[in-house]
Amino acid sequence: MSKNEIVRCGWCGTDELYQSYHDNEWGKPVTDDNILFEFLILESAQAGLSWITILRKREGYRKAFSDFNYKKIAKYTDQDIERLLEDPGIIRNKLKITSTINNAQKFMEIQKEFGSFYNYLYSFLPQQKPIINKVPALDAVPATTELSDRISKDLKKRGIKFFGSTTCYAYMQAVGMVNDHLINCSFR
């Protein structure tokens, strides 16, 4: 390996969209509630599917769901649900669509209680700081942790849907609550 060779975590492969996501977003701490909500929607939509499928539909989600504006989404009606079920730019699963509306409403309730969704999430972290793991290989990255179990359970208690522990851990990685870039990754 040359000094200037770029090394990435193996999960992103050679797909340019995946690599761009890995290089520019994954594992970087997000403090903005709008972006935290966007990833809440995208990770929930991903349940049972591959992340690249969701990344390829991200712009479709942006258009279909009011640019991820949770205040607008929280007011969606049955007409909006019907419109979304016809939109090929998103995953047309009625349960996931209705959970997005529900989750927007619950997201705002959490914001009201904690001042922001960010404050809520980081209340679970030691010293309210991201966890930086020293991951030697992809097979050392867990699918869930005790922390993702706890956060997922609390979110479920608060009414958030399609956000089990595996989805929660992927979310934590995506928004930089946890940095799981491999120790040899150029983007660590």
C-alpha positions in Angstrom: 0.0 0.0 0.0 1.5 3.3 -1.0 1.5 6.4 1.2 -1.2 8.1 -0.8 -3.5 5.1 -1.4 -7.0 5.5 0.0 -8.2 2.7 2.2 -11.9 2.4 3.0 -13.9 0.1 5.2 -14.7 -2.9 3.0 -18.5 -2.7 3.4 -18.7 0.2 0.9 -17.1 -1.8 -1.9 -16.5 0.0 -5.3 -19.9 1.7 -5.7 -19.3 5.4 -6.0 -22.5 6.4 -4.1 -21.6 4.0 -1.3 -18.0 5.3 -1.2 -19.1 8.9 -1.2 -21.5 8.2 1.7 -18.6 6.4 3.6 -16.1 9.1 2.9 -18.3 12.1 3.6 -21.0 11.1 6.1 -20.7 7.8 7.8 -19.3 8.1 11.3 -19.2 11.9 11.4 -21.0 13.4 14.4 -24.3 15.0 13.4 -25.7 17.7 15.8 -28.4 19.1 13.5 -31.9 17.7 14.4 -33.0 18.0 10.8 -30.2 15.6 9.7 -30.8 13.3 12.7 -34.5 13.1 11.6 -33.5 12.4 8.0 -31.4 9.4 9.1 -34.1 8.3 11.4 -36.4 8.0 8.4 -33.8 6.4 6.1 -32.6 3.9 8.7 -36.2 2.9 9.5 -37.0 2.5 5.8 -33.9 0.3 5.5 -35.2 -2.3 7.9 -35.0 -5.6 6.0 -33.3 -4.1 3.0 -29.8 -3.1 2.0 -28.4 0.3 2.8 -27.4 0.9 -0.8 -31.1 0.4 -1.8 -32.0 3.3 0.5 -29.1 5.5 -0.6 -30.2 5.1 -4.2 -33.7 6.2 -3.1 -32.5 9.0 -0.8 -33.5 11.8 -3.3 -36.8 10.2 -3.8 -37.4 10.2 -0.1 -36.3 13.9 0.1 -38.9 14.8 -2.6 -41.7 12.5 -1.3 -41.2 13.5 2.4 -41.1 17.3 2.2 -37.3 17.5 2.3 -37.4 15.5 5.6 -39.3 18.4 7.3 -40.6 16.6 10.3 -43.1 19.4 11.2 -44.8 18.9 7.8 -44.6 15.1 7.9 -46.2 15.0 11.3 -49.3 16.6 9.7 -49.6 14.2 6.8 -53.1 12.9 6.1 -54.6 9.7 4.5 -54.3 11.5 1.2 -50.5 11.9 1.7 -50.3 8.2 2.6 -52.1 7.3 -0.7 -49.8 9.6 -2.6 -46.7 8.0 -1.0 -48.0 4.5 -1.8 -47.9 5.4 -5.5 -44.4 7.0 -5.4 -41.8 4.7 -7.1 -39.0 6.9 -5.6 -39.5 5.4 -2.1 -40.1 2.0 -0.5 -43.9 1.7 -0.9 -44.6 -0.2 2.3 -47.7 1.2 4.1 -46.4 0.3 7.6 -43.1 2.1 6.9 -44.9 5.1 5.5 -47.3 5.4 8.4 -44.5 4.9 10.8 -42.6 7.8 9.2 -45.6 10.1 10.0 -45.8 8.6 13.6 -42.1 9.0 14.1 -42.2 12.6 13.0 -44.8 13.3 15.7 -42.8 11.3 18.4 -39.6 13.0 17.3 -41.1 16.4 18.1 -42.3 15.2 21.5 -38.8 14.1 22.3 -37.4 17.4 21.2 -39.9 19.2 23.4 -38.9 17.1 26.4 -35.1 17.3 25.9 -34.7 20.6 24.0 -33.5 18.7 20.9 -33.3 15.2 19.6 -29.5 15.5 19.7 -29.7 16.2 23.5 -31.9 13.1 23.9 -29.5 10.8 22.0 -26.4 12.1 23.6 -27.9 11.7 27.1 -27.2 8.0 26.6 -23.5 8.4 25.7 -20.7 8.4 28.3 -19.7 12.0 28.9 -22.2 12.9 26.1 -19.4 12.2 23.6 -19.2 9.9 20.6 -17.8 6.4 21.1 -14.6 5.9 19.1 -14.1 2.1 18.6 -10.8 0.6 17.5 -12.2 -1.9 14.9 -9.5 -4.2 13.4 -11.8 -5.9 10.8 -15.3 -5.8 9.5 -16.3 -9.0 11.3 -15.4 -7.3 14.6 -18.3 -4.7 14.2 -21.3 -5.8 16.2 -24.9 -5.6 14.8 -26.1 -4.4 18.2 -24.7 -3.4 21.5 -26.0 -3.0 25.0 -26.3 0.8 24.3 -28.3 0.3 21.0 -30.5 -2.1 22.9 -31.2 0.5 25.6 -31.8 3.4 23.1 -34.0 1.3 20.9 -36.0 0.1 23.9 -36.5 3.7 25.1 -37.5 4.9 21.7 -40.0 2.1 21.4 -41.4 3.1 24.8 -41.7 6.6 23.4 -43.7 5.3 20.3 -40.9 5.3 17.7 -41.5 2.5 15.2 -39.3 0.4 12.9 -36.3 1.1 15.1 -35.0 -2.1 16.7 -31.6 -2.5 18.1 -29.9 -3.4 14.8 -31.4 -0.4 13.1 -30.5 1.7 16.1 -26.9 0.7 16.0 -26.7 1.4 12.2 -28.2 4.8 13.0 -25.6 5.4 15.7 -22.9 4.6 13.2 -24.4 6.8 10.5 -24.8 9.9 12.6 -21.4 9.5 14.3 -22.6 8.6 17.8 -20.3 5.6 17.2 -17.2 5.7 15.0 -16.7 2.2 13.6 -14.3 3.0 10.8 -11.6 0.3 10.6 -8.3 1.3 12.3 -6.6 1.3 8.8 -9.4 3.3 7.1 -8.2 6.6 5.6 -11.4 8.3 6.8 -11.1 7.3 10.5 
